[in-house]
Amino acid sequence: MIGKTDEVTMLNTLTATLLDSVEGYRDAASHSESGRFQELFRTNADERSRVAEELRAEVRRLGGEPEDDQSTMGALHQRWLDLKAAVTGRDDKAIINEVERGEDYLKEKFETALNSGHLGSESRMAVERAYQSVRKGHDQISSLKHGFEASV
């Protein structure tokens, strides 16, 4: 049997990781030299914020306290923290490489949650909807990275 505590914990972990990606995208936007990338990163940050809010609503529906601060999850999302090191040089290629690493991490977190068996049907549907957005963002950044590699 799936326990609500397990569901809430999993949803809050995913939410915290999404919130961390919001900050990662905002950092990337503020340090990118390309207006095109700045806009893309801001758009992705806004989308991740929206998705995080949907997961918070699911936590509230379950009677839990929704995650609202990415820093409380610590080491769970180290990949996005690596972005901070890359952005100091304002090198768009390095920024995109780090954003993609964060995207890989986030996508893996969602896939693990979906395969865990720890989500009830309504929570699973919420995570699946969020995962579609995560996967779209992941694929977009991956394509961008590979485009950079092809141009070198």
C-alpha positions as CSV (number, residue, x, y, z in Angstrom):
1,M,0.0,0.0,0.0
2,I,1.2,3.5,-0.9
3,G,1.5,5.8,2.1
4,K,0.6,9.4,1.9
5,T,3.9,10.3,3.7
6,D,5.9,8.5,1.0
7,E,3.9,10.4,-1.7
8,V,4.4,13.7,0.0
9,T,8.1,13.1,0.5
10,M,8.5,12.1,-3.1
11,L,6.5,15.1,-4.4
12,N,8.4,17.5,-2.2
13,T,11.7,16.1,-3.4
14,L,10.7,16.6,-7.0
15,T,9.4,20.1,-6.1
16,A,12.7,21.1,-4.5
17,T,14.6,19.9,-7.5
18,L,12.3,21.8,-9.8
19,L,12.8,24.9,-7.6
20,D,16.5,24.4,-7.9
21,S,16.3,24.3,-11.7
22,V,14.3,27.5,-11.6
23,E,17.3,29.2,-9.8
24,G,19.7,27.5,-12.2
25,Y,17.9,28.8,-15.2
26,R,17.7,32.3,-13.7
27,D,21.4,32.2,-13.0
28,A,22.1,31.0,-16.6
29,A,19.9,33.8,-18.0
30,S,21.7,36.5,-16.0
31,H,25.1,35.3,-17.0
32,S,24.5,34.4,-20.7
33,E,25.8,36.8,-23.3
34,S,23.2,35.8,-25.9
35,G,19.8,37.4,-25.8
36,R,18.4,34.3,-27.4
37,F,19.7,32.1,-24.6
38,Q,18.6,34.6,-21.9
39,E,15.1,34.5,-23.1
40,L,15.1,30.7,-23.4
41,F,16.4,30.3,-19.9
42,R,13.9,32.8,-18.5
43,T,11.0,31.0,-20.2
44,N,12.2,27.6,-18.9
45,A,12.5,29.1,-15.4
46,D,8.9,30.3,-15.6
47,E,7.7,26.9,-16.9
48,R,9.5,25.1,-14.1
49,S,8.0,27.4,-11.5
50,R,4.5,26.6,-12.9
51,V,5.2,22.9,-12.8
52,A,6.5,23.1,-9.2
53,E,3.3,24.9,-8.2
54,E,1.3,22.0,-9.6
55,L,3.2,19.5,-7.5
56,R,2.8,21.7,-4.4
57,A,-1.0,21.7,-5.1
58,E,-0.9,17.9,-5.1
59,V,1.0,17.9,-1.8
60,R,-1.7,20.1,-0.3
61,R,-4.4,17.8,-1.7
62,L,-2.7,15.0,0.2
63,G,-2.7,17.0,3.4
64,G,1.0,17.6,3.4
65,E,3.1,20.7,3.7
66,P,4.5,21.7,0.3
67,E,8.1,22.3,-0.3
68,D,8.9,26.0,-1.0
69,D,12.6,26.3,-0.6
70,Q,15.1,24.5,-2.8
71,S,17.9,24.9,-0.3
72,T,16.3,22.5,2.3
73,M,17.0,19.5,0.0
74,G,20.8,20.0,0.0
75,A,22.8,17.4,-1.9
76,L,19.8,16.1,-3.8
77,H,20.4,18.6,-6.6
78,Q,24.1,19.2,-6.7
79,R,24.1,19.2,-10.5
80,W,22.3,22.6,-10.7
81,L,24.8,24.0,-8.2
82,D,27.6,23.2,-10.6
83,L,26.0,25.8,-12.9
84,K,27.2,28.6,-10.6
85,A,30.8,27.7,-11.4
86,A,30.2,27.7,-15.1
87,V,28.4,31.1,-15.2
88,T,31.2,33.1,-13.8
89,G,33.0,33.0,-17.1
90,R,29.9,34.0,-19.1
91,D,30.7,31.3,-21.6
92,D,27.5,30.3,-23.3
93,K,28.8,26.9,-24.2
94,A,29.9,26.1,-20.7
95,I,26.5,27.4,-19.3
96,I,24.6,25.2,-21.7
97,N,26.7,22.2,-20.8
98,E,25.9,22.7,-17.1
99,V,22.3,23.4,-17.7
100,E,22.1,20.1,-19.6
101,R,23.7,18.3,-16.7
102,G,21.1,19.7,-14.5
103,E,18.4,18.7,-16.9
104,D,19.8,15.1,-17.0
105,Y,19.6,15.0,-13.2
106,L,16.1,16.4,-13.1
107,K,14.8,14.0,-15.8
108,E,16.4,11.0,-13.9
109,K,14.7,12.1,-10.6
110,F,11.3,12.1,-12.3
111,E,11.9,8.8,-14.0
112,T,12.9,7.3,-10.7
113,A,9.7,8.6,-9.0
114,L,7.5,7.3,-11.8
115,N,9.1,3.9,-11.6
116,S,9.1,3.7,-7.8
117,G,5.6,2.5,-7.1
118,H,5.3,5.1,-4.3
119,L,2.7,7.3,-6.0
120,G,-1.1,6.9,-5.9
121,S,-3.0,7.4,-9.1
122,E,-3.7,11.1,-8.7
123,S,-0.1,11.9,-7.6
124,R,1.2,9.8,-10.5
125,M,-0.9,11.7,-13.0
126,A,0.5,15.0,-11.5
127,V,4.1,13.7,-11.7
128,E,3.5,12.5,-15.3
129,R,2.2,15.9,-16.4
130,A,5.3,17.5,-14.7
131,Y,7.6,14.9,-16.4
132,Q,6.3,15.9,-19.8
133,S,7.4,19.5,-19.2
134,V,10.7,18.3,-17.7
135,R,11.4,16.0,-20.7
136,K,10.5,18.8,-23.2
137,G,13.0,21.1,-21.5
138,H,15.6,18.4,-21.3
139,D,15.3,17.6,-25.0
140,Q,15.4,21.3,-25.9
141,I,18.6,21.9,-23.9
142,S,20.2,18.7,-25.2
143,S,19.5,19.7,-28.7
144,L,21.0,23.1,-28.1
145,K,24.1,21.5,-26.6
146,H,24.6,19.1,-29.5
147,G,24.1,22.0,-31.9
148,F,27.0,23.8,-30.2
149,E,29.1,20.7,-30.5
150,A,28.3,20.3,-34.2
151,S,29.4,23.9,-34.9
152,V,32.8,23.4,-33.3
